[in-house]
Amino acid sequence: MIIGIGNDMIDIRRVERTIERYGERFLERVFTPAERQKSDARAERAASYAKRFAAKEA
């Protein structure tokens, strides 16, 4: 078992471009319905998705 601490960073613009390009196909594949509902309710939608994506990658 490997135990460690680290940070994952993601470019919000990259997530925003991916959403623009692939739309619902990307969102449905990567995020749960609850995650999509919460992120879609935010003013900074792309930032919310980027945060969730970085957490999943960690």
Order of alpha helices (4+ residues) and beta strands (2+ residues): alpha-alpha-alpha-alpha
